[in-house]
Amino acid sequence: MTTYTARPVAPAILKELRTTDDAGRETVPVTDEEGGAPLRCCLRRSAPGERIALVSYAPLRRWAAETSVDPGAYDEQGPVFIHAEECAGPSGAGLPFANAHRTVRRYSADGRILGGQLVATLDEDAFHNAFDDPAVALVHVRAVEYGCFLYEVRRP
């Protein structure tokens, strides 16, 4: 059985985002007094007192640049939380942020949306279903409540 891996924002990209985000804005770190922000650098929720930043991130644009495709109108950017300073990245296996309704959005190799699925609980079956279609190159997991990008899963 194939195991799918959640891909956090890559360290080199995080380094850029900690200075200037994908909308060209200067990054402004804050102390998270309450905790609970979904961090895309280490794929966990923030703890009270951690220094974090809310930045604009364009995951499909960055993937398209790696693969030399033009996502056209599907190129979008949106807000994500990251640690304000370098962190150790994810610890542990499994699918983060899995215990809530999520959208699994599928993309083709040319960066076009092929559809999506609302799942009550994120599990391996959601990715098996998505990647059963040979045209699917990657999947974005998104929060239902705001549509925010949580992480990417690529074809194994």
N, C-alpha and C positions, 0 to 999 in steps of 0.2 A: 504494500500500500504506500502510495506517495505521501510524503509529509511536506506540507507547505510552510514556508518561512515568512514571517512578517519582516519587512525591510524598513528599518528606521531611516530617517533622513541621514544621508552619508556624512561622515566627519568633515570631509573637504567642503561640502555644501554648508554644513553647520557653521564652519569657520567664516564663510562669506556672510551668512545670515546674521551672525552675531555683530557684524559691522553695519551692513546695509541689506535690507530685505529685497525680495524680488519685485517690489513696487518702487524701489529706489529710495526708500525711507531709511533714515538712520535708526538703528535699533536702540530702544530705550529699556534697559533692565529695570525691574521692580522687585520688591520683596513680596512674595506671595504669603500674605498673612493667614489666609484660611486653608490653603492647600487644595488639592483636588483637580488642578488643571491637567488635562491629558498631554503629557510631554511627548513630542515626536522624535526627540533625540534618544531617549532611553525606553520609550514605550511603556511608561508607567504614569501614575498620577503623582503630581507634586506633593511634597510634604510642607506643612506650615513653616514659614521662615526661609524657604529656598528662594534664591534669586532666579527669576525667569524673565522671559521676554515674549511678547506676542508679536509675531512677524508675519508678513505676507509671503506666502510660498507658492510656487508654481510647479507642482510635481510633474505634470504631463509635459510642460515646456522643457524641463530639465531632462526627462527621459528622452524626449524627441531629439534634443541636441546630442545625446549619447548615440542615438540610433540613426541620425541623419534623416529624420522625417519632419514633415511640417504638420502639426496637429490642427492647423487652421483655426476655425472658430472654437474648437474644443480646448484651446489653450486658455486656461483660467488660473487665477491665483486667488488664494484665500488665506484666512488667518490660521496660524498654528502656534502652539506654545512650545518653546524650547528652553533648556537651561541657559542662563545668561553667560555662563562660563562652560568650558569643556567638561564633559561628564564621561563616565565609564561606558555609556551605552547600555543596551538591554542586558539584563541578567536573567538567565533562565530561558527555558523553551516554552512553547505553547503560543497560543494566539492571544495577544493583549486586547484589552477593551472588548472582550467577547461576551460579557454577560448583560447585553442590552441589545435592542433592535439595531441592526446595522444594514447599510446598503452595500452590496458587493457590485461595483460598477466595472464592466468589462470593456477593454480597449483592444483594437486591432493593431497589427504591426505598423500601420500607417497613422496611428494616433487618433482613430475615430472611435466614438462610443458605439459599442455593439449591444448595449442593453445593460440591465442590472437586475438585481434581485434583492428584495427585502427579506432579511432573515431575523427570526426572533432571538436566536442564539447563534453566534458565529462558531462554526466548527469546520473540520476538514471537508465535510460533505459540500459545504457552500463553494469551496474551491474546486472540488472534483466536478461539480455541476458546471461551474464557469469554464474550466479548462477542458471539459468534454468537447467543446466547440474548438476545432483546430485553428480557427481564425483568431482566437483570443491569445494575445501576446502578454498582457498583464492585467492585473486587477487592482483597483483602488478600493479600500475599505473606508467607508464614510459614516459619520454619525448621522442618524436620522433627524435628530432635533434641530441641528443647524446646517447639516450638509457638509460639515467640515471634514477634510481629508484626515484620516488617522494613520494609515500606512499603506504600503504597496506590497503586492505579492506578484512575483513573476513566475512564468512557466518553469517548472523544474527541469 
